[in-house]
Amino acid sequence: MIAELGLVALWLCAALAGLQLVAGIAGLQGSAGLAGLAMLARPAALVQALLCALSFGVLLYLFAVTDLSVNLVAMNSHSDKPMIFKLSGSFGNHEGSMLLWVTVMALAGGLIAALERRLPERTMMATLGAQAFVALGFYAFLLLSSNPFERLSPAPAQGNGLNPLLQDIGLAFHPPTLYFGYVGLSVAFSIVVGALLTRQVTPEFARVMRPWILGAWVLLTIGIVAGSYWAYYELGWGGWWFWDPVENAALMPWLAATALLHSASVLASRDALRAWTVLLGVIAFSMSMLGTFLVRSGILTSVHAFAVDPERGSFILALLTIYIGGALVLFALRAGTVAEGERFTVMSREGALVVNNVALSAILGIVLLGTLYPLLTEAFDVRVSVGPPYFNPVSAIFVLPMLVVLAVGPLLHWRRDSFARIRPMFLALVGLGAVVLLGVWLWSGIAILPLLGITLAAMVAVGSLLPLRGRNLRRMPLAVWGMVIAHFGVAVALFGMAADTAYQQERLVAANVGDIIEVGPWTGTLAGVVPVSGPNWQSIEASLAVSYKGGEPIMTHPQARAFWSPPTETSEVALVTRWNGQLYAALGNQAEDGRWQVRLWWKPFVTWIWYGGLLIALGGAIALMGRLSVDLRRRWAQRKIADRKVDQAERAAG
Amino acid sequence: MTTGIKPKHQRLVLLVIALVALLGAGLLAAWALRNQANYFYLPQEIVADAPAPDEAVRLGGMVETGSIRTDADGITVHFIVGDGAARVPVRFTGIVPALFVEDSGVVAEGSMGTDGTFIASNLLAKHDENYMPSELEGMSREEVREQVEATVL
């Protein structure tokens, strides 16, 4: 019964989305006769959000009680699993994650219907209509080809379990975070479509869109950082970014959202880059949908696997074509009517932000081509994979100049500036870069990319703090603080990446109990190897005493773990974190002569990658708070003014 | 640069720079993809037409029965990958994946040495009962089985 309740709620959501679409169109027409219908758009969005949340709640409940008569639960859960992984298992599969996607989308739609009052009413109606149109496609996809509440008869005695690689606390929060980010961009997309339909591409429109972009971007950032750390400690290979298509699927919307964030801020404060911002708004959500398609259609495993079960893949592909193609056609039709914005010179804050946007778009294109290329060649029966030898150098060609501009861009004035004004600061930064470059190169001749990475990290770190110079820190707007912190985070993350790439040390040995293993400044002693067991796994666990530069030894316990439902083995690495890096220990197999394979890495400053990523997200969150508090204050002031007018009117009347 | 050019022209300059940069990125990516893409080989293909020793490639096939041998250092593994038509010796230093066993599919990432031994930097084996590395997927299960049998017999 409970499962059917969820399904009914979902069907009602789809019906409400249809109503919202019709009401939105009526509102866009703006004729008085249809006003009654248009009034339904906001309530339809609100009720839809509640029903979707109910539907997702039902799925969580079914997983919590392990209702094996539901196909999805039987396929992906197991009654022996810890509760947190039962719950996270609900979105660790195709149907559940798509339900999560539409739920988040409905919540975002409900939120915008409830809160947004700044847009002109017709644009608002067009926005709600566009949001409903997108949602409708995904409801159809869910209900027609991926019903999460499908029953299984007869119910099996036990479920299949969840892939143990995914039985991790990281997974519990990773997909929802990413989805909130993806879907947050759907709001930007809808607002863009609304503004195009009513030809209202104005700074006000950018100001309405900006908090949504910021929020989505913060969540995408957190999702990518968390995903990178998860891959780092769960896969046991010591790497933090593999240029895996699934990672790229999250990176591409992030790149587009980063560009959009900056161009929307130009539009909001300077009324320039109008058409470009609109185009980026379309691209950003298109990348979210493309990412979902890549991850969810099975096309990544193989084009052949996709062809075996083509229904879902074709469905998402059709949705992609309709939404992206439709939005681009609308853009092509209306771009000519978007008036030219304010002008600016090349040497200005806007000019620097254009460089940022062009570079980010170029990187996006490079990642997109590299991700799709294997799919294209496979269609011609040539199997290739594209990895770091392509992505690293090719994207670096655009990342490195972008970082130079990042260091100096925020120092420039809006509209027009002269190089002479910032020359002292620019020369100081270049001097700093030259000193770091030479110093690092002479001290430890490392490869060119990490060397440039460390140099630019120093320049960006100092450059990002320069906007604070000569300002009253207490009175500085939160948005500026956000920018400074996020840019500083870029420097921190960049330094971590470069330092880890250049200076990591690895040691792989087969060791007897009692053997001593040295790697970099660390000395490890294999103290013993014992079997241990958990709720749904058994492990071989090593006890490894490690000491940094002969200091107090720390006991670590890397494991080789075997799960039995489904049968899978994973490597549970042991990490020792210091401020200046991490020791990473993995336990391998036992050789015939009884020795154990032990792999140790000393990864200097590797944690700075994720600290930097979190700083970037924190900067975004602070900027978001700044924007929201300004908006709240404005609303409050408007209400005061309105109250006063009413007062005056009453007084005049009385 | 800021003086003497009309704002309208500056706008044009920016547009041209942006277009050139994006076009350049596309061309660069296309060129780099041709050179840096990591090609997948079956043993018969790699024997017939070996890639250069510095070229990163992937080799996929079945691990031959009885061919897995570990060196005295305990971490270097030698084995033979076959597809029924050809056999390629592979050397790998590292921790082999849990499901790396004889008679099973494997994809080795690395490069072809001049002596005809494939030097693997990474091994991808089946993750679970339902999973096959994507390149082996291309052969039908029957073909894979035929090849296993051809290797065993």
Interface residues (C-beta under 8 A of the other chain):
Chain A: N163 L165 G236 W237 L300 T301 S302 H304 A305 E340 R343 F344 T345 V346 M347 G351 V354 N357 V358 A359 S361 A362 I363 G365 I366 L369 G370 Y373 P374 T377 V382 R383 V384 S385 V386 G387 P389 Y390 P393 V394 I397 F398 R416 D417 S418 F419 L508 V509 A510 A560 A562 P566 P567 T568 E569 T570 S571 A586 G588 N589 A591 E592 D593 R595 Q597 R599
Chain B: M1 T2 P7 K8 Q10 R11 V13 L14 I17 A18 A21 L22 G24 A25 G26 L28 A29 A30 A32 L33 Q36 A37 N38 Y39 F40 A56 R58 T70 D73 G74 I75 T93 G94 I95 V96 A98 L99 N122 H127 D128 E129 S134 E135 E137 G138
